[in-house]
Amino acid sequence: MSRPKVLILRAPGTNCDQETAFAFDTAGAITETLHVNRMLESPALLDRFQILCIPGGFSFGDDVAAGQIFAVQMRHHLAGRLADFKAAGKLILGICNGFQVIIKSGILLDDEPPHGLPATLTYNDSGKYEDRWVRLGVASEKCVFLRDIERMYLPVAHGEGKFIARDATALARLEAAGQLALRYTPLSPGGRGQGAGNWEQGESKMQQSPLALSGGELQSPLAPYSGRGAGGEGIQVEGYLPFPDNPNGSMANVAGVCDATGRVLGLMPHPERHIDPTHHPRWTRGEAGPVGDGLQLFTNAVRYFE
């Protein structure tokens, strides 16, 4: 089959489009980068592609809120075209700012009238921009992008990456549906990711996810989270990792979320920043694997269309 075509959709302030295009190119795709204004002028351009990716950066300067202006444009001008794109069995990926865009626009999670979206992203608990490397575990087999991946070591770089659900019911429903697909996991000595093959903390494939359901209650052996959901309701969730393992305070240690089909993924960490062994922060000490941990995510997207 021919190589799938990927649209990298950028806006003013996007600054990870070239790295993301390179990652898809390396995985075997054909990429094209377009400014969102071109898409607003000619929405039919989307029909030429099999994968849509909104990369990281600071779209529209993060004015109002991170990703909000870009999300409003998507919701009010491209919602129908994007719904058709999803219905055709195509893939959508949002990385960092792209995650903020697709979750706030309703592309990732459906509105639930009269309550609105079941979850969103907000300011880090630290109150500042966090730029660091984190460990991740795949907690669901639903997502196309995360197939055959157990864990990853990737960088994060954001000020508004805290995942919060509207309330405990919405959080439990997303968990039960397997949509809380990627979780922050404890940092371990050595700093080795999936490629290094010597990180033994936690169960393979996150068989016991950080957030477990039992009799309608959220349970986990880790410390509890106590805070407020997006709707202002108080929520207590077991299984909360402390900073810096969980770099932003996300409920249930959520680093990435997929839609009900598993074909739309939003994640805060940057897989495009670790596709080569030399991207590892300690590669000169022999701590990198044969390939960067993030490359498999892009390869999975390409192979989906084989």
C-alpha positions in Angstrom: 0.0 0.0 0.0 1.1 3.6 -0.6 2.6 5.6 2.2 0.0 7.4 4.3 -0.1 11.2 4.0 0.1 13.2 7.2 -1.1 16.8 7.7 0.8 18.8 10.3 -1.6 21.6 11.1 0.1 24.6 12.6 -1.0 28.0 13.9 0.9 31.2 14.9 3.1 30.2 17.8 3.4 26.5 16.9 7.1 25.6 17.1 7.3 21.8 17.0 5.9 21.3 13.5 9.3 20.5 11.8 10.3 18.0 14.4 6.9 16.3 14.2 7.1 16.1 10.4 10.6 14.6 10.7 9.3 11.9 13.1 6.5 10.9 10.7 8.9 11.0 7.7 11.3 8.8 9.6 8.4 6.3 10.3 7.7 6.1 6.6 4.9 8.6 6.1 4.6 11.5 3.6 4.1 14.8 5.5 2.8 18.2 4.6 2.6 21.2 6.9 -0.2 23.7 6.5 -1.1 26.9 8.4 -4.6 26.7 9.9 -5.7 29.7 7.8 -5.2 27.6 4.7 -7.5 25.0 6.2 -10.1 27.5 7.1 -10.1 28.8 3.6 -10.3 25.3 2.0 -11.6 22.7 4.5 -11.7 20.1 1.7 -7.8 20.0 1.8 -8.2 17.6 4.8 -9.6 14.9 2.5 -6.1 14.4 1.0 -4.7 13.0 4.2 -5.0 9.9 6.3 -3.5 11.3 9.5 -4.0 14.7 11.1 -1.5 15.9 13.7 -1.5 19.1 15.7 2.0 19.6 17.1 3.3 21.3 20.2 4.1 24.9 20.8 2.2 28.0 21.9 -0.5 28.5 19.4 -1.7 32.1 19.4 0.7 32.8 22.2 -1.5 30.7 24.6 -3.7 33.8 25.0 -6.9 33.2 27.0 -5.7 29.7 27.8 -3.3 27.2 26.2 -4.8 26.0 22.9 -8.1 27.7 23.4 -8.1 30.0 20.4 -7.0 27.2 18.0 -9.7 25.0 19.6 -12.4 27.5 19.0 -11.4 27.8 15.4 -11.6 24.0 15.0 -14.9 23.7 16.8 -16.7 26.5 15.0 -15.3 26.2 11.5 -14.0 22.7 11.0 -16.2 20.5 13.2 -18.2 18.9 10.4 -15.1 18.2 8.3 -13.2 16.7 11.3 -16.2 14.5 12.2 -16.2 13.1 8.6 -12.4 12.6 8.9 -12.9 10.5 12.1 -15.8 8.6 10.7 -13.7 7.5 7.7 -11.4 5.6 10.0 -8.5 8.1 9.9 -6.1 9.0 12.7 -5.7 12.2 14.7 -2.8 13.0 17.0 -2.4 16.0 19.3 0.9 16.6 21.1 1.3 18.9 24.0 -0.4 22.1 22.7 -2.1 19.9 20.2 -3.5 17.8 23.1 -4.9 21.0 24.5 -6.5 21.9 21.2 -8.2 18.6 20.5 -9.5 18.2 24.0 -10.9 21.7 24.3 -12.4 21.6 20.8 -14.4 18.4 21.4 -12.4 16.4 18.8 -11.0 14.0 21.4 -13.8 13.7 23.9 -17.5 14.2 23.0 -19.6 16.9 24.7 -22.0 15.6 27.3 -25.0 18.0 27.3 -25.9 19.8 29.4 -22.5 19.4 31.3 -20.1 20.0 28.4 -16.8 18.1 28.0 -16.0 15.4 30.5 -12.4 16.6 31.0 -9.9 19.3 30.2 -6.3 20.5 30.8 -5.4 23.3 33.2 -2.4 24.9 35.0 0.3 22.7 36.5 0.1 22.3 40.2 3.6 23.8 40.5 2.3 27.1 39.0 5.1 27.2 36.5 6.3 25.9 33.2 7.8 22.3 33.6 10.5 21.1 31.3 11.8 17.7 32.3 11.9 14.0 31.4 9.2 11.6 32.6 8.4 7.9 32.7 5.2 6.7 31.1 3.3 3.5 31.1 0.6 2.4 28.6 -2.5 1.6 30.6 -4.9 0.5 27.8 -4.7 -1.6 24.6 -7.4 0.5 22.9 -5.2 3.2 21.3 -3.8 2.6 17.8 -0.8 4.8 18.4 0.3 2.9 21.5 0.2 -0.6 20.3 3.1 -2.8 21.3 4.4 -0.1 23.6 4.7 -0.8 27.3 6.6 2.2 28.6 8.4 5.3 27.3 10.9 7.8 28.5 9.9 11.2 27.0 10.3 14.9 27.8 7.5 17.3 28.8 7.5 21.0 28.3 4.3 22.8 29.3 2.6 25.2 31.8 -0.9 23.9 31.4 -0.7 20.1 31.3 -2.8 19.0 34.3 -5.6 16.7 33.3 -8.8 17.1 35.3 -12.1 15.4 34.8 -15.4 17.2 35.3 -16.3 15.0 38.3 -15.6 11.5 39.7 -18.2 9.9 37.5 -16.7 11.2 34.3 -13.2 10.1 35.4 -14.5 6.6 36.2 -16.3 6.3 32.9 -13.2 7.3 30.9 -11.2 4.8 32.9 -13.7 2.0 32.4 -13.7 2.7 28.7 -9.9 2.3 28.5 -9.5 5.9 27.3 -7.0 7.0 30.0 -4.4 5.3 27.8 -1.1 6.8 29.0 0.0 7.4 32.6 2.9 9.0 34.4 4.8 6.3 36.4 7.5 6.5 39.1 10.9 7.7 38.0 13.6 5.1 38.5 17.4 5.3 38.9 19.4 5.2 35.6 17.0 7.1 33.5 16.5 4.4 30.9 13.4 4.2 28.7 11.8 1.3 26.8 14.7 0.9 24.5 17.2 0.3 27.2 15.3 -2.7 28.4 16.5 -2.7 32.1 13.7 -0.7 33.7 11.7 -3.2 35.9 9.5 -1.0 38.0 5.8 -1.7 37.5 3.9 -4.5 35.7 4.3 -5.0 32.0 1.7 -3.2 30.0 0.5 -1.5 33.2 -1.8 -4.5 33.8 -2.7 -3.0 37.2 -3.2 0.6 36.1 -2.6 3.5 38.6 -6.4 4.0 38.7 -8.4 0.8 39.4 -12.2 0.3 39.6 -13.7 -1.9 42.3 -17.4 -1.8 43.2 -17.7 1.7 41.7 -14.8 3.0 43.9 -11.5 4.3 42.6 -8.7 2.3 44.3 -4.9 2.1 44.1 -2.0 1.3 46.4 -0.5 4.8 45.7 -1.2 8.0 47.6 -4.6 9.7 47.2 -5.4 12.7 45.1 -7.7 15.3 46.5 -8.8 18.3 44.5 -11.5 19.8 42.4 -12.7 18.7 39.0 -13.4 20.9 36.0 -16.9 21.4 37.2 -15.8 22.6 40.6 -16.8 19.4 42.4 -14.4 18.0 45.0 -12.8 14.7 43.8 -10.7 12.2 45.7 -8.8 9.7 43.6 -6.5 7.0 44.8 -3.2 6.4 43.0 -1.8 9.9 42.8 2.0 10.2 42.1 3.9 13.1 43.6 5.9 15.7 41.8 8.1 15.2 39.8 6.9 11.7 38.8 3.6 13.4 37.9 5.0 16.7 36.6 1.7 18.7 36.6 -0.6 17.1 39.1 -2.9 15.3 36.6 -5.7 13.3 38.1 -5.0 9.6 38.0 -1.5 10.4 36.6 -3.0 10.8 33.2 -0.4 11.8 30.5 -2.5 10.9 27.4 -6.1 10.2 26.5 -7.7 8.5 23.5 -11.2 8.7 22.1 -13.7 5.8 22.2 -12.4 4.4 18.9 -8.7 4.5 19.9 -7.9 6.4 16.7 -7.6 9.8 18.3 -4.8 10.4 20.8 -3.8 13.5 22.8 -0.7 13.4 25.0 1.3 16.0 26.9 4.8 14.4 26.6 6.7 14.9 23.3 7.4 11.7 21.4 8.9 13.6 18.5 11.7 14.7 20.8 12.9 11.2 21.4 13.1 9.3 18.2 16.8 8.8 18.0 19.1 7.4 20.6 21.1 10.7 20.7 18.0 12.5 21.9 18.2 10.7 25.2 19.6 13.1 27.8 22.3 10.6 28.9 23.0 8.8 25.6 26.8 9.5 26.0 26.7 7.4 29.1 25.3 4.4 27.3 21.8 4.8 28.7 20.0 5.1 25.4 18.4 2.2 23.5 18.8 1.3 19.8 16.0 3.7 18.9 14.3 6.6 20.7 11.2 5.6 22.7 8.9 7.9 20.8 9.5 6.5 17.3 7.2 3.5 17.8 4.2 5.8 18.3 4.7 7.3 14.8 5.5 3.9 13.3 2.2 2.5 14.6 0.3 5.3 12.9 1.9 4.6 9.6 1.5 0.8 9.9 -2.2 1.2 10.7 -2.8 1.9 7.0 -0.7 -1.0 5.6 
